[in-house]
Amino acid sequence: MTSLLTISDTTLRDGVQMSGARLSVQGKVRIAEKLESIGVRSLEIGFPASGAREIQEMRAIAKTVRRSMLLALCRTVERDIDAARSVFDSVARIRCGVNLFLATSPIHRDRKLRMTRKELLRSITRAVAYARKYFTAVSFSAEDASRTEPEFLLEVYKSAIGAGVTTIGYPDTLGILTPEAAYDAIARIRNSLDAQGTRVAVHFHNDLGLATANSLAAIKAGADVVQCTVNGMGERAGNAPLEEVAVALMLHPRTYGRVPKIDTTKLTAVSQLVARETGIGIPVNKPIVGRNVFSSAAGLHQDGLLKDPRTYLPFSPQLVGIDTVELVLGRQSGRAAAAAYLAARGESATRESVDSLVSELKTGNCGRIQRRVLVNVG
């Protein structure tokens, strides 16, 4: 029997930090509602220290979401935690929390923060203790954990646990890890802190195109929470895409042994909603939800899809809320696609009509032809 894994969505915080993204308060509320409706039970909804407008928008979300845990991102300073308190003043304590963070890598300690190791540890323990006065759920993440000395990182986590955190977070802030390195890092943390009973969360960026693979490797190593964004939105190359992680886990339960309770049949609708609201389009070759996932222009593939969609589809379109496959007619198409085109138009697919259409496609003399044919695979 597989155990529950928490997918925590940060589209409304890290996702909207993506260059070029725009999102109204109404759009944020619609996205939060949609995420809750598909079973996402942990939503990081903003960074209240950003100012009054951010707090107002976070409050609007908090008034709408009824079942999911709501989280605010905070630095390890009391004023950030107080700002989060003002967001959640009307939310039940068991339904809200804070994600505290402080950078721990040498480059951040020395060049950005100008803090010693001891100063960092004091800042973390003070902030955690303060947050626990007001929140039951308190997480601490070591920003740039993947470039932090492993021994010091464990010291950081042990200090946070001693101060009362319920979850420790491991961010690969620059997206530099490989799956093997991600597995080793989480296994080391999990084994060192297992007796503490603290949950381990991961937050992977996609700068090497490995955020999904790294997230899966971390889950295999024992991570309890994986933070994602819809469509992989986020800083620079973005974050681990929620839709990719969720479907991979569903398709490989024996490998990972932990299946989140996400309604994958609504993933395409969620993806399209986020794209509309943020103005960041979905690449046609985007895994899981891109248009080309269920589209084919090659004759051999088209023939196979028409005979049995399983021949050239990695998973059923219905798994993510799609009912059709798309055949793109062109020079590579053959008789099967030509016959499907004629049938879709209500025309008789005789040998002569099919041969004529194939000839038009091969010569490129096909201006009259609508190039895309949708075939129902339900």
Long-range contacts (C-beta under 8 A, 24 or more apart in sequence): 2-253, 2-257, 2-258, 2-259, 3-257, 3-258, 4-258, 4-259, 4-260, 4-261, 5-219, 5-224, 5-225, 5-226, 5-249, 5-258, 5-259, 5-260, 6-41, 6-42, 6-199, 6-224, 6-225, 6-226, 6-260, 7-40, 7-42, 7-225, 7-226, 7-227, 7-228, 7-242, 7-245, 7-246, 7-260, 7-262, 8-40, 8-42, 8-43, 8-44, 8-71, 8-201, 8-225, 8-226, 8-227, 8-228, 9-35, 9-40, 9-42, 9-43, 9-44, 9-227, 9-228, 9-229, 9-230, 9-242, 10-44, 10-203, 10-227, 10-228, 10-229, 10-234, 10-239, 11-35, 11-229, 11-230, 11-233, 11-242, 11-274, 12-43, 12-44, 12-45, 12-46, 12-61, 13-44, 13-45, 13-46, 13-47, 13-73, 14-44, 14-203, 14-227, 14-229, 14-233, 14-234, 14-235, 14-239, 15-229, 15-230, 15-231, 15-233, 15-234, 15-238, 15-239, 15-274, 15-278, 16-233, 16-278, 17-234, 17-235, 18-233, 18-234, 18-235, 18-238, 18-278, 18-280, 20-279, 20-280, 21-233, 21-278, 21-279, 21-280, 22-278, 22-279, 23-277, 23-278, 24-277, 25-56, 25-57, 25-60, 27-277, 27-278, 28-57, 28-60, 28-61, 28-277, 29-60, 29-61, 29-64, 30-273, 30-277, 31-230, 31-270, 31-273, 31-274, 31-277, 32-61, 32-64, 32-65, 32-68, 33-64, 33-65, 34-266, 34-269, 34-270, 34-273, 35-68, 35-230, 35-270, 36-65, 36-66, 36-67, 36-68, 37-263, 37-266, 38-262, 38-263, 38-264, 38-266, 38-267, 38-270, 39-260, 39-261, 39-262, 39-263, 40-68, 40-242, 40-262, 41-67, 41-68, 41-69, 41-261, 42-68, 42-69, 42-71, 42-225, 43-68, 43-69, 43-70, 43-71, 44-71, 44-72, 44-73, 44-99, 44-227, 45-70, 45-71, 45-72, 46-72, 46-73, 46-87, 47-72, 47-73, 47-74, 48-72, 48-74, 48-80, 48-83, 48-84, 48-86, 48-87, 49-74, 49-75, 49-79, 49-80, 49-83, 55-83, 55-86, 55-87, 58-87, 59-87, 62-87, 62-88, 62-90, 62-91, 62-96, 63-90, 68-95, 69-95, 69-96, 69-97, 69-137, 70-95, 70-96, 70-97, 71-96, 71-97, 71-98, 71-99, 71-137, 71-139, 72-96, 72-97, 72-98, 72-99, 73-98, 73-99, 73-101, 74-98, 74-99, 74-100, 74-101, 74-127, 74-131, 75-100, 75-101, 75-102, 75-127, 76-100, 76-101, 76-102, 76-123, 76-124, 76-126, 76-127, 76-128, 76-140, 77-123, 77-127, 78-127, 78-130, 81-127, 81-130, 81-131, 81-134, 84-135, 85-134, 93-134, 93-135, 93-136, 94-136, 96-135, 96-137, 97-135, 97-136, 97-137, 97-138, 97-139, 97-166, 98-131, 98-135, 98-137, 98-138, 98-139, 99-139, 99-140, 99-141, 99-169, 100-124, 100-127, 100-128, 100-131, 100-138, 100-139, 100-140, 100-141, 100-165, 101-140, 101-141, 101-142, 101-143, 101-169, 101-171, 102-127, 102-140, 102-142, 102-143, 103-142, 103-143, 103-144, 103-173, 104-142, 104-143, 104-144, 104-145, 104-148, 104-152, 104-153, 104-156, 105-143, 105-144, 105-145, 105-147, 105-148, 106-147, 106-148, 106-149, 107-144, 107-147, 108-143, 108-144, 117-152, 117-155, 120-156, 121-155, 121-156, 121-159, 124-156, 124-159, 124-160, 124-163, 125-159, 125-160, 125-162, 125-163, 126-163, 128-160, 128-163, 128-164, 128-165, 129-163, 129-164, 132-163, 132-164, 136-166, 137-166, 137-167, 138-164, 138-165, 138-166, 138-167, 139-165, 139-166, 139-167, 139-168, 139-169, 139-201, 140-165, 140-167, 140-168, 140-169, 141-168, 141-169, 141-170, 141-171, 141-201, 141-203, 142-168, 142-169, 142-170, 142-171, 143-171, 143-173, 144-171, 144-173, 144-174, 145-169, 145-170, 145-171, 145-172, 145-173, 145-185, 146-170, 146-171, 146-172, 146-173, 146-174, 146-176, 146-177, 146-181, 146-185, 147-173, 147-174, 147-176, 150-185, 150-188, 153-189, 154-188, 154-189, 154-192, 154-193, 157-189, 157-193, 157-198, 158-193, 158-196, 161-193, 161-196, 161-198, 165-198, 166-198, 166-199, 167-198, 167-199, 167-200, 167-201, 167-224, 167-225, 168-193, 168-198, 168-199, 168-200, 168-201, 169-200, 169-201, 169-202, 169-203, 169-225, 169-227, 170-200, 170-201, 170-202, 170-203, 170-218, 170-223, 171-202, 171-203, 171-204, 171-205, 172-202, 172-203, 172-204, 172-205, 172-211, 172-214, 173-205, 174-205, 174-207, 175-204, 175-205, 175-206, 175-207, 175-208, 175-210, 175-211, 175-236, 175-237, 176-207, 176-208, 177-204, 177-208, 177-210, 177-214, 178-208, 178-210, 178-214, 179-210, 179-213, 179-214, 179-216, 179-217, 180-217, 182-213, 182-214, 182-215, 182-217, 182-218, 182-221, 183-217, 183-218, 183-220, 183-221, 184-221, 185-218, 185-221, 186-217, 186-218, 186-221, 186-222, 186-223, 187-221, 187-222, 190-221, 190-222, 190-223, 199-224, 199-225, 200-224, 200-225, 201-225, 201-226, 201-227, 202-226, 202-227, 203-227, 203-239, 204-239, 204-240, 205-234, 205-235, 205-236, 205-237, 205-238, 205-239, 206-232, 206-234, 206-237, 206-238, 206-239, 206-240, 206-241, 207-236, 207-237, 209-237, 211-238, 211-239, 211-240, 211-241, 212-240, 212-241, 212-244, 212-245, 212-248, 212-287, 214-240, 215-240, 215-245, 216-245, 216-248, 216-249, 216-256, 219-249, 219-256, 219-258, 220-255, 220-256, 230-270, 230-271, 230-274, 231-271, 231-274, 231-275, 231-280, 231-282, 231-286, 231-289, 232-286, 233-274, 233-278, 233-280, 241-287, 241-288, 242-267, 243-267, 243-270, 243-271, 243-287, 243-288, 243-289, 243-320, 244-287, 244-288, 247-288, 247-315, 247-319, 247-320, 250-319, 251-315, 264-319, 264-320, 264-321, 265-318, 265-319, 265-320, 265-321, 266-321, 267-320, 267-321, 268-320, 268-321, 268-322, 269-321, 288-320, 289-320, 291-326, 294-322, 294-324, 294-325, 294-326, 295-325, 295-326, 295-327, 295-328, 296-325, 296-326, 296-327, 296-328, 297-327, 297-328, 297-330, 297-332, 297-333, 298-332, 299-332, 299-333, 299-334, 299-336, 299-337, 300-334, 302-327, 302-333, 302-334, 302-336, 302-337, 302-340, 303-334, 303-335, 303-336, 303-337, 305-375, 306-336, 306-337, 306-340, 306-375, 307-336, 309-377, 316-377, 317-377, 318-377, 318-378, 323-376, 323-377, 323-378, 324-374, 324-375, 324-376, 324-377, 325-374, 325-375, 325-377, 326-372, 326-373, 326-374, 326-375, 327-372, 327-373, 327-374, 327-375, 328-371, 328-372, 329-361, 329-366, 329-369, 329-370, 329-371, 329-372, 329-373, 330-361, 330-371, 331-361, 331-362, 331-364, 333-358, 333-361, 334-358, 337-373, 340-373, 340-375, 341-369, 341-370, 341-373, 344-373, 344-374, 344-375
